[in-house]
C-alpha cells in the first residue's frame, strides 16, 4: 500500500512539474511569438534624411536615421539650436549687397573669450545648392590681436632674392567669393559684442581700395530651445519635423533569429499611376534576454594597407539593445545611449557648446524611439502626383537610385 501511495505521489509530482514546465515554455514562446512577423513604419523626411537620396537612406539600418537627443537640466535653460536659422541679420553693402543670417558663435564664460563665424549660406547644406550669388564668410574674435609680419611676395631676378612686404595682419576678416572664382578679403579689427547668443555689430565701413568699400552692421541671435527644469526635453528630434513620407521601413522578425530590415521607396512616374519601386535590405540577428531585445549587425570590410602592401579583411559588430512594448498590433522599440558616461568633462563641454549655465546639465542622451504596426503603411499623398511635380519639391536632391 505504501509503495502504491509513493508511486502515485511521484506520478503526481512529475505531472505537476511537466505541467509547470510546459506553461513556462508556453509563456516564453508566447513572448517570442508576439514579436515574430512583419512590422511596418513610415519614414518621415526629417533633419537627418533631408538632403539624402532614397539610396542613401536605404543603405543604412533604420536606427541610423530615426533618433533624437534628450537633455535634462536642473534649472530653466535656453539651449542654443545650431541647426536652426539664426534670428535677425547682419547687413552687407558696398562691393556686395546681401544679408548674413547664419552664425556659429562661442563664449567661454570663465575667460570671456568669444569667437564668431558668419555666412550668407546655410553651412548645414553648404554643398547642396547652386551658387546663385556671391558667398560671404566672416570670422571675428576678441582674443587674437593684430600683428606685423613680413611676407615673401615674388622672386626678383635682378637682385636674386625674394621681395618682401611688411604689413599688419588681423584674425578678423570677411571674405567674398564671386561666381567667376574671384575672391576679395578684408582683414581688420572688427568692432562687435557677443554674449554667447546674440551678436551686435555697429555699422562700420572698410576700404577695399581707393574707390570701393564695404559696410556691415546689424544684430544676429542664435535660435534657442527652452528647457524646463528637471524635464527631459527632446532637441534635434526627428519627430514632427515634417509630414512628408520618405518611403517605409519594414522589419521581418523571424523564428530562426534573423532580423531583416527592408526599406521601400516608390516613385510615381506619371499621372497614369505607373511607378518605380526601389527596395533595399539589411540583415541582422535578434535575441531576447529578459525584457531586452538585442539586435546585432555584422558589417564586413576590406581595406588596403598602403604602408605595408596587402589586403585586410574583418567584420565590424554593432549591437543595439531595445526595450520593447507590444500593445495590440503596435510595437514600440526604445534604445537610449548616455552621451557622457565618462565624467564631468563631457558634461562641461556640452554646456559650453550649447550655451547652458555651468553645472546646469544633468543628462545628455540619444534616444531611438521606433513605432511599428502590423498594418502596412499607405503610399503618401505627397507622392501620388506626377513624378516631375514631386521632385520639384526637393530641387537640390536626387531621389532616384
C-alpha positions as CSV (number, residue, x, y, z in Angstrom):
1,X,0.0,0.0,0.0
2,X,2.8,2.4,0.9
3,X,4.6,1.7,-2.3
4,X,1.4,2.4,-4.2
5,X,1.0,5.8,-2.4
6,X,4.6,6.8,-3.1
7,X,4.3,5.8,-6.7
8,X,1.1,7.9,-7.1
9,X,2.8,10.9,-5.4
10,X,5.8,10.6,-7.8
11,X,3.5,10.4,-10.7
12,X,1.5,13.5,-9.4
13,X,4.7,15.5,-8.8
14,X,6.1,14.5,-12.2
15,X,2.8,15.6,-13.8
16,X,2.8,18.9,-12.0
17,X,6.5,19.5,-12.9
18,X,5.8,18.7,-16.5
19,X,2.8,21.0,-16.5
20,X,4.7,23.9,-15.0
21,X,7.5,23.3,-17.5
22,X,5.0,23.4,-20.4
23,X,3.4,26.5,-19.0
24,X,6.8,28.2,-18.6
25,X,7.8,27.2,-22.2
26,X,4.5,28.4,-23.5
27,X,5.0,31.7,-21.7
28,X,8.5,32.2,-23.2
29,X,7.3,31.1,-26.6
30,X,4.3,33.5,-26.4
31,X,6.7,36.4,-25.9
32,X,8.7,35.4,-28.9
33,X,5.6,34.7,-30.9
34,X,4.3,38.2,-30.2
35,X,7.4,39.7,-31.8
36,X,7.7,37.3,-34.8
37,X,6.3,38.6,-38.0
38,X,6.4,41.7,-40.2
39,X,6.1,45.2,-38.7
40,X,5.8,48.5,-40.6
41,X,6.9,52.1,-40.1
42,X,6.7,55.1,-42.4
43,X,9.9,57.1,-42.8
44,X,9.3,60.8,-42.4
45,X,11.5,63.2,-44.2
46,X,13.4,64.8,-41.3
47,X,16.5,66.8,-40.4
48,X,18.6,63.6,-40.7
49,X,17.2,62.4,-44.0
50,X,16.9,65.8,-45.6
51,X,19.4,66.1,-48.5
52,X,19.7,62.3,-48.7
53,X,18.6,60.3,-51.7
54,X,16.5,57.2,-51.4
55,X,19.7,55.2,-52.0
56,X,21.4,57.0,-49.1
57,X,18.6,56.2,-46.7
58,X,18.2,52.6,-47.8
59,X,22.0,51.9,-47.5
60,X,21.8,52.3,-43.7
61,X,19.9,50.5,-40.9
62,X,16.7,52.2,-39.8
63,X,18.2,53.3,-36.5
64,X,20.8,55.4,-38.4
65,X,18.1,58.0,-39.2
66,X,15.4,57.7,-36.5
67,X,16.9,59.2,-33.4
68,X,16.6,62.3,-31.2
69,X,18.7,63.9,-28.5
70,X,17.2,64.4,-25.0
71,X,18.6,66.8,-22.3
72,X,17.7,67.3,-18.7
73,X,18.8,70.4,-16.7
74,X,18.4,71.3,-13.1
75,X,17.1,74.8,-13.9
76,X,15.3,76.6,-16.7
77,X,17.7,77.0,-19.6
78,X,17.7,78.3,-23.2
79,X,19.7,75.9,-25.3
80,X,21.4,77.1,-28.5
81,X,19.9,75.4,-31.5
82,X,22.8,75.5,-34.0
83,X,20.8,73.5,-36.6
84,X,18.1,76.3,-36.8
85,X,18.3,79.6,-38.7
86,X,19.5,82.5,-36.6
87,X,17.2,85.4,-35.9
88,X,18.0,88.8,-37.3
89,X,20.6,89.7,-39.9
90,X,24.0,91.4,-40.5
91,X,23.6,93.7,-43.4
92,X,26.4,93.9,-46.0
93,X,26.6,96.7,-48.6
94,X,29.1,98.3,-51.0
95,X,31.1,95.9,-53.1
96,X,28.3,93.3,-52.5
97,X,24.8,93.8,-51.1
98,X,23.3,91.0,-49.0
99,X,22.3,89.9,-45.5
100,X,24.2,87.4,-43.4
101,X,21.7,85.2,-41.4
102,X,23.8,82.1,-40.5
103,X,26.1,82.2,-37.4
104,X,28.1,79.9,-35.1
105,X,29.4,81.7,-32.0
106,X,31.0,80.6,-28.8
107,X,31.6,82.2,-25.4
108,X,34.0,81.0,-22.7
109,X,32.3,82.3,-19.6
110,X,35.4,81.9,-17.4
111,X,37.8,83.8,-19.7
112,X,35.3,86.0,-21.5
113,X,36.9,84.9,-24.9
114,X,34.4,84.9,-27.8
115,X,34.6,83.8,-31.4
116,X,32.0,84.1,-34.1
117,X,31.8,82.7,-37.7
118,X,29.3,84.1,-40.2
119,X,28.0,83.1,-43.6
120,X,25.2,84.1,-46.0
121,X,24.7,80.5,-47.0
122,X,23.4,77.8,-44.6
123,X,26.5,75.7,-44.0
124,X,24.4,72.8,-42.9
125,X,23.6,72.4,-46.6
126,X,26.6,74.3,-47.9
127,X,27.5,71.9,-50.8
128,X,23.9,71.0,-51.8
129,X,22.8,74.1,-53.6
130,X,23.7,76.1,-56.7
131,X,25.8,79.2,-56.1
132,X,23.4,81.9,-57.3
133,X,25.1,84.8,-55.5
134,X,28.5,85.6,-54.0
135,X,29.3,83.6,-50.9
136,X,30.3,85.6,-47.9
137,X,32.2,84.2,-45.0
138,X,33.5,86.1,-41.9
139,X,35.2,85.5,-38.6
140,X,35.9,87.6,-35.6
141,X,37.1,87.1,-32.0
142,X,38.3,89.2,-29.0
143,X,41.4,87.3,-28.1
144,X,43.6,87.5,-31.2
145,X,45.2,90.8,-32.0
146,X,46.8,92.5,-34.9
147,X,50.4,91.7,-35.6
148,X,53.0,92.8,-38.0
149,X,54.7,90.3,-40.3
150,X,56.8,90.1,-43.4
151,X,55.6,88.1,-46.4
152,X,57.6,86.9,-49.4
153,X,55.8,88.3,-52.4
154,X,57.8,87.2,-55.5
155,X,61.2,86.3,-56.8
156,X,63.2,89.4,-58.1
157,X,65.6,88.3,-60.9
158,X,67.6,91.5,-60.7
159,X,68.5,91.0,-57.0
160,X,68.4,87.2,-56.9
161,X,66.2,87.4,-53.8
162,X,62.5,87.4,-52.8
163,X,61.0,90.9,-52.4
164,X,59.1,91.1,-49.1
165,X,56.3,93.1,-47.8
166,X,55.7,94.2,-44.2
167,X,52.1,94.7,-43.1
168,X,49.6,94.5,-40.3
169,X,47.5,91.3,-40.1
170,X,44.3,90.6,-38.2
171,X,42.4,87.4,-37.2
172,X,39.2,89.2,-38.0
173,X,38.2,89.0,-41.7
174,X,35.4,89.0,-44.2
175,X,35.8,87.1,-47.5
176,X,33.7,87.3,-50.6
177,X,33.7,84.5,-53.3
178,X,32.2,85.5,-56.6
179,X,30.7,83.2,-59.2
180,X,33.6,83.9,-61.6
181,X,36.0,82.5,-59.0
182,X,37.4,85.8,-57.9
183,X,37.9,86.5,-54.2
184,X,38.2,89.6,-52.1
185,X,39.2,89.5,-48.4
186,X,39.2,92.4,-45.9
187,X,41.3,92.0,-42.7
188,X,40.8,94.5,-40.0
189,X,39.8,94.6,-36.3
190,X,36.0,94.5,-36.2
191,X,34.0,96.3,-33.5
192,X,31.4,93.8,-32.1
193,X,29.9,92.3,-28.9
194,X,28.7,88.8,-28.4
195,X,27.2,87.4,-25.2
196,X,27.1,83.8,-26.2
197,X,23.7,84.0,-28.0
198,X,23.4,87.5,-29.6
199,X,26.0,89.2,-31.9
200,X,25.8,93.0,-32.2
201,X,27.9,94.8,-34.9
202,X,27.7,98.6,-35.0
203,X,27.7,99.8,-38.6
204,X,31.3,100.3,-39.8
205,X,32.9,100.8,-43.2
206,X,36.1,99.3,-44.5
207,X,38.1,100.3,-47.6
208,X,38.8,97.7,-50.2
209,X,40.8,100.1,-52.5
210,X,40.8,103.8,-53.3
211,X,37.4,103.6,-55.0
212,X,35.4,100.8,-53.3
213,X,34.4,99.9,-49.7
214,X,32.3,97.5,-47.7
215,X,29.9,98.4,-44.9
216,X,28.4,95.9,-42.4
217,X,26.3,96.1,-39.2
218,X,23.3,94.6,-37.5
219,X,22.1,92.2,-34.9
220,X,22.0,88.4,-35.2
221,X,20.9,85.9,-32.5
222,X,21.1,82.1,-32.2
223,X,17.7,80.4,-32.1
224,X,17.2,78.7,-28.8
225,X,15.1,75.8,-27.3
226,X,13.5,76.3,-23.9
227,X,14.5,73.5,-21.5
228,X,12.3,73.5,-18.4
229,X,14.0,72.5,-15.1
230,X,14.1,68.8,-14.3
231,X,12.1,67.9,-17.5
232,X,13.7,65.6,-20.2
233,X,13.4,67.6,-23.4
234,X,13.9,66.5,-27.0
235,X,16.2,68.6,-29.1
236,X,17.2,68.0,-32.7
237,X,14.5,65.4,-32.8
238,X,13.3,63.6,-35.9
239,X,9.7,63.7,-34.6
240,X,7.3,66.3,-36.0
241,X,9.8,67.8,-38.4
242,X,7.5,67.4,-41.5
243,X,4.5,65.5,-42.7
244,X,6.2,64.3,-45.9
245,X,6.7,60.5,-46.1
246,X,10.1,59.3,-47.3
247,X,9.3,55.7,-48.0
248,X,8.7,52.9,-45.5
249,X,10.7,50.6,-43.3
250,X,9.5,47.0,-42.6
251,X,11.2,44.6,-40.2
252,X,10.8,40.9,-40.6
253,X,11.4,39.3,-37.2
254,X,11.9,35.6,-38.0
255,X,11.8,32.5,-35.8
256,X,15.4,31.5,-36.6
257,X,16.9,34.7,-35.2
258,X,17.1,36.6,-38.4
259,X,16.1,40.3,-38.3
260,X,15.5,41.7,-41.8
261,X,15.1,45.5,-42.4
262,X,13.5,46.4,-45.7
263,X,13.4,49.9,-47.0
264,X,10.9,50.6,-49.8
265,X,10.6,53.8,-51.9
266,X,8.0,54.3,-54.6
267,X,8.4,57.0,-57.3
268,X,5.1,57.7,-59.1
269,X,6.3,58.3,-62.7
270,X,3.3,59.9,-64.3
271,X,-0.4,60.6,-63.8
272,X,-1.4,57.2,-65.2
273,X,-0.1,55.6,-62.0
274,X,2.9,53.8,-63.4
275,X,5.6,53.8,-60.8
276,X,9.1,52.7,-60.0
277,X,9.6,50.8,-56.7
278,X,13.1,50.6,-55.0
279,X,13.9,48.3,-52.2
280,X,17.0,47.6,-50.1
281,X,17.5,45.4,-47.1
282,X,19.8,45.0,-44.1
283,X,20.1,41.6,-42.4
284,X,20.9,41.3,-38.6
285,X,20.3,38.9,-35.8
286,X,18.0,39.2,-32.8
287,X,17.6,37.6,-29.4
288,X,15.7,38.1,-26.2
289,X,17.3,38.4,-22.8
290,X,14.7,39.1,-20.2
291,X,12.9,42.3,-21.1
292,X,15.6,43.4,-23.6
293,X,15.6,42.8,-27.3
294,X,19.2,42.7,-28.7
295,X,19.7,43.3,-32.5
296,X,23.2,42.6,-33.8
297,X,24.6,43.9,-37.1
298,X,27.6,42.5,-38.8
299,X,29.4,44.6,-41.4
300,X,32.2,43.1,-43.5
301,X,35.0,45.3,-44.5
302,X,38.1,45.0,-46.8
303,X,40.9,47.5,-46.8
304,X,44.3,48.0,-48.4
305,X,47.3,48.7,-46.2
306,X,49.3,51.4,-48.1
307,X,52.3,51.3,-45.8
308,X,52.7,47.5,-46.0
309,X,51.1,46.4,-49.2
310,X,48.4,43.9,-48.6
311,X,44.7,43.5,-48.1
312,X,43.0,43.2,-44.8
313,X,39.5,41.8,-44.1
314,X,37.3,41.9,-41.0
315,X,33.8,42.2,-39.6
316,X,32.5,45.1,-37.5
317,X,29.9,44.2,-35.0
318,X,27.3,46.7,-33.9
319,X,24.7,45.8,-31.3
320,X,21.6,47.7,-30.2
321,X,19.7,46.9,-27.0
322,X,16.0,47.8,-27.2
323,X,13.3,47.8,-24.5
324,X,10.1,46.9,-26.2
325,X,6.4,47.1,-25.7
326,X,3.6,45.4,-27.6
327,X,0.0,46.7,-27.4
328,X,-2.4,45.0,-29.8
329,X,-1.0,45.4,-33.3
330,X,1.6,48.1,-32.2
331,X,5.3,47.6,-31.4
332,X,7.4,50.2,-29.7
333,X,11.2,49.9,-29.6
334,X,13.3,52.2,-27.4
335,X,17.1,52.4,-27.1
336,X,18.9,55.0,-25.0
337,X,22.6,55.9,-25.1
338,X,24.3,58.2,-22.5
339,X,26.4,60.7,-24.3
340,X,28.6,61.4,-21.2
341,X,29.3,58.2,-19.4
342,X,32.9,59.2,-18.6
343,X,32.7,62.0,-16.1
344,X,32.2,65.8,-15.7
345,X,34.4,67.0,-18.6
346,X,32.0,65.8,-21.2
347,X,29.1,67.5,-19.4
348,X,31.1,70.7,-19.2
349,X,31.8,70.6,-22.9
350,X,28.1,70.2,-23.8
351,X,27.3,73.1,-21.5
352,X,29.8,75.3,-23.4
353,X,28.7,74.1,-26.8
354,X,25.0,74.8,-26.2
355,X,25.3,77.9,-24.1
356,X,24.0,76.3,-20.9
357,X,24.8,77.6,-17.4
358,X,27.7,75.9,-15.7
359,X,26.5,73.0,-13.6
360,X,23.0,73.0,-15.0
361,X,23.2,70.0,-17.3
362,X,22.2,66.7,-15.6
363,X,21.9,64.3,-18.5
364,X,22.5,64.3,-22.3
365,X,21.5,61.2,-24.2
366,X,20.5,59.9,-27.6
367,X,17.1,58.1,-27.8
368,X,15.8,55.8,-30.6
369,X,12.0,55.6,-30.3
370,X,10.7,53.5,-33.1
371,X,6.9,52.9,-33.6
372,X,5.8,50.0,-35.7
373,X,2.4,48.5,-36.6
374,X,1.2,45.3,-38.3
375,X,-0.7,47.4,-40.9
376,X,1.4,48.2,-44.0
377,X,1.8,52.0,-44.5
378,X,-0.1,53.5,-47.4
379,X,1.6,55.5,-50.1
380,X,2.0,59.1,-49.1
381,X,-0.4,61.6,-50.7
382,X,2.7,63.8,-51.2
383,X,4.0,61.3,-53.8
384,X,0.8,60.3,-55.7
385,X,1.2,63.1,-58.3
386,X,3.4,63.1,-61.4
387,X,7.0,62.5,-60.6
388,X,8.3,65.7,-62.1
389,X,5.9,67.8,-60.0
390,X,7.0,65.8,-56.9
391,X,10.8,66.2,-57.5
392,X,10.2,69.9,-57.8
393,X,9.6,70.0,-54.1
394,X,13.2,68.9,-53.5
395,X,15.3,70.6,-56.2
396,X,18.7,70.1,-54.5
397,X,18.2,66.4,-54.1
398,X,18.2,63.3,-56.3
399,X,15.5,60.9,-55.4
400,X,16.5,58.3,-58.0
401,X,18.6,55.3,-57.2
